[in-house]
Amino acid sequence: MMNNKKGFVLTEVILMIMVIGLALMMILGQNKKALDKVSVILENAGDSQWSALKYGLKMAAEEEGIELAVVDVEEGLDAEAQKKVLEREIEDGADALIVQPVLDKNDQEVLKKIEKRVPVMLVGYEAEKGETRYDLPVIKEDNYEMGQALAEEMLKDFEGNIEEKKIGLLLASTDSNMLSSRECGFKDALEDKNANILELSLDALLNREENTESKVDIVIALDDSNLTAIGEYLASSQPHGELLYGIGQSTEAIYYLDKGIAECVVVPDEFNVGYQSLSEVARKLDHYFENMKKQTVSYSVIRKETLFSKENQELLLTMSQ
């Protein structure tokens, strides 16, 4: 009788352990499934300048088993509008966010609040000089260094003698710490060269026939949007003799380089921006108490004669996906 009672109790204990184990497996399985979606917020996500970045995101998502959602938003969202987009993504099941458009400190404040709910990774964000208050993880290019590299390539073509050349520096349509950093790098590289730099809007340059003061010898575009816009204009108009140099990451930018309209294009490695950002977020989801790492990716300096070199083939491939 005693043995039967012991056997019954032992059976009950084993069944209880099995039930608890099954419940834990179900809970862990549900949590793993829940920590499976990452939303990426991009301004004008359909623009070709994001092709390499989205390809990097896709490749990392496949490797990490992450459900990826790329969300298109209009350029220049204010903090309140951005907050609504982010909250909607979380309500729709996003367990982490990768965010590209960060405009000012109000936006950062929104992101810090969001970060208390889900991990947040920034891409391409350039902090203001001396800014320490907000410390969200970010993966970006070295914008200052790219600006310097662009200036150095221009100097090579003139053997360092540019005193007699009028340089038209295209201004961005919106305030951007990223572009400000590129501009600083460009100007610092020319600090002792007696460079004659004229800051111009794109409209002023395109309408220079009506404004002779806007006529320049060299055009500098620090972002893909300006580079492709002025490239298109130069390709469709009568030649004026300007030389075009720029920073860009779209196939259009490379097209104008290939056609000889642009002399040199500095290309940030946007594939790795996408790949590393998604990889870091996936690691964070698997190891909640680990911090995501900040990273700076490389860039390439490309000219027409090096466009199809072996080292540039992989870069061009990622841009065309």
N, C-alpha and C positions, 0 to 999 in steps of 0.2 A: 504493500500500500504506500509506504514511504517512498519507495523507488518510483512508483507511478506518479506521485505528487511532485517529486524532484524532476522527473522527466517532463511533466506538464509545464512546470515553471521554466525550465530550460527552453522548452519550445516557445513559450510566450516571450522570453527574453530575445531569442533569436529572431522571432517574427517582428518584435518591436525594433530591433536593430535594423532589420531589412527595410521596415517602413520608414524609419528615420533616414536611412541611407538613400532610399528612393526619393524621399522628399527633398533632401539636400541636393541630389543630382538634378531634380526638376528645377529647383530654385536657381542653382548655379547655371543650368542650361538656359533658363529664362533670362538671367542677368547677362550671360554671354551674348544672347541674341539681342538684348536691349542695347548693349555697348557695341553696336555693330554699324551704326550709321553716322557719317560725317557730312555735314553741309558746308559747302565752300561758297562764300559770298564774293562775287566779282562784279566790278563795274563794267558794263557793256561786255558781258561774258562771251558773246558771240564774235567779238572782234578777233581778228587773226593774230593780234599781238599776244593773246593768251594761249595760242595753240600748243606751244611747247610746255607751258605750265600745266595745262589740263592733261597733256599726255603723261607728264610726270606723276600727276595725281592719280591718273587711271592705272598706271603701271604699279605704283605702290599699293593702291587699293586692292588690286588683284592679288598681289603677293601677301598682303596682310589679312585678306578676307573681310574687307570693309565694304559696306554699301555706301556708294559715293553719290552725292547730289550736288550739282553745280547750280547756284542760284544767281540769276541775272538781275542786277539792280541798275538804276539810272545813275549817271555820274553826279556827284555833288549832293548826296543825301545828307540832310541834317541829322543831328543826334537823335531826335525823336523818331524820325522816319526809319533810321537804321535800327533803333531799338525794336520797333514793330516787326521789322524783317527778321531779326534774330530770335525774338520771342516766338514768332510764328513757326520758325524752323524747329525750335525746341518742342513746341506743342505738337508738331508733326513727327516727333520721334528722334530728332537729332541728339546724339549723345556727345558730340563735340563740334566745334565750329572753327573753320579756317576763314579768316576775314582779310580781304584786300583793301577796301576803301576806308581809310581812317583819316579824317580831315583835321580834327582839332582836339583839344583837351576834353571838350564835352563828350565827344565820341568815345574817347578813351575811358572816361568815367562810366559811360554806359557799359563798355566792354568789361571793366573791372567788376561791375555788379553781375553781369552775365556769367563771368568766370566762376563765381561762387556756386553756380548751378551746374555748368558743364565746362570742360577744358576749352580754352580759346587760344588759337595760334594766329599771329599776324603774319602776312606775307608782304614784302616790299615796303613796309613802314619804316620811315626814317625819323628818329626822334630829334627834337630840337636840341641844339647844342646846350649841354649842361643839364638836360632834362633827366631827372631821376625819380620823380614822384610816381610815375606809372611804369611798372616793370613787367609788362606782358611779354611772353616769349615771341620772338620774331625771326623769320628767315628772310634774308634780303641780299641784294647786291651791295658791293662797296661803291656807293654812288660818287663819293668824292674822288676815289681813285679812277673811276671810269671817266669822269670829267677831265682829270689830269691826262689820262691816256689819249683822249681825243685831241687835246691841245698839243700834246707831244707829236702825234701823227701829223697834224697840220704843220707844225714847225719843221718836221723832216722834209716836207715838200718844198719849203722855202729856205732850207738850210739855216733856219733860225732867224732869217731877216724878213720881218713882216711889218716894219715901221711904216712903209708906204701903202700897205694894204688896209682897206676898210672892212672890218669884220662885223657882219650882222648877226647878233645873237638873238635867236627867236625866244620870246618869253612864253611861258606856259599860260594856258587860258584860265587855270585855277591855281591858287596858292598850294604849294607842295613842298614839304621839307626835303623830300627825295630830290626834286629838281633843283632846289636851292643848294643842296649839297653838291650836285653835279656842276652847277654854275660856279660855286666856290672853287672846286677842284680845277675847272677850266681856267678861271681867271688867275688863280694862284700860280699855275704853270706858266703864265705869260707875264708875271709880275715885273720882271726885269727886262722885258722885250719891247717896251714902248709901244704896246699894241693899241691900235685905234679901234675900240669896241663900241659899236652902236647897238643898244638894246631895242629890238623891234617886235611888234606884234605880228602875227602871221598876216593879218589883213593889211597892215602897212606895207609889208614886203610884196604882197600880191598886187597891190595897187600903186606900185612905185612909179609907174609912168605919170601918175598925177602928183607925185611927191618925189622930186629929184633927190631930196635928202635921204630917202630910203634906199638909194642905189648903193650897193656894196660889192666888194670883190669876192668875199668869202661868206658863206651862209653856214651857221652852226645851229643844229637842231638837237636839243638835249633829251627829247623823248620821241617815241615811235610815232605818235600822232602828228607832231609837227614835221618830222622827217618824211613821212609818207605824203603829207599834204603838199609840202614844197617840192618833193620829188615828182609828184603828179603834175604840178604846175610847170616845172622846168621841162618835163617830158613833152608837154602839149603846147608849149609856147615857143616863140622864136628865141634862140640862144642869146643870153646876155653876157656870157663869159664868167658867171660866178662859179666858184667851186663849192661843192656841198659836202659837209662832214656831219655825222650825226651818231646818236645812240638809238638803237632800235632792235626789236626782236621779232618782227613780222616777216612773212615771205615777201610782202610788198617792199619793205626796206631792202631786202636782199635783191629783189628784182631791179631796183634803181641802181644798186651797186653793180650788178651784172651788166646793165645797159650803159654804164659809164657816166651816169648822171650824178651819182655820189662817188666821191673819191675814197672814202673810208667809212666803215660802220663799226662801232663798238657794240658788241652783242652780249648782253648778260645771259647767264646760263639759267634761263627760266625753267627748263626741264627739272633741274635739281631743286629749284625753289619749290616746285610742286611735289616732287618725289620726297624730299626731306621733310617738308611740312606734314605731309600725310603720314610718313613713317614715324615722326615724333608723336603725333597725335595717337596713332595706333599703340605705340609703346606706353603712352600715358594711360590709355584705356585698360591696358593689361596690367599696369603697375601704378595704381592710383596715387600712391604717395611719392612717386618719383616726379621730379620737375622736368619739364620739357626744356631742351637746350636751345639757346640762341645760336644761329649759324649765319655765316656770310659765304655766299657762293662766288664762283669765279666769273670771268668774262673773257671774251675773245675779241681780238682786233682783226678785222677782215678787210682786205682789199680785193679788187677784181682779180688780180693775178694769183691770189691765194684762196679764192672762193671755193674751188673744188679740190683743194689739197686734202690729203688723207685725214689730217687732224680736224678738218672742218666738216667732214662728211657726216659724222654722227650728230653734230650740232644742227646741220641743215635738215637732217632727217626728222629730228624732234620738232622743228619749226613747221614742218609740212604735214604733220599728223592731223 
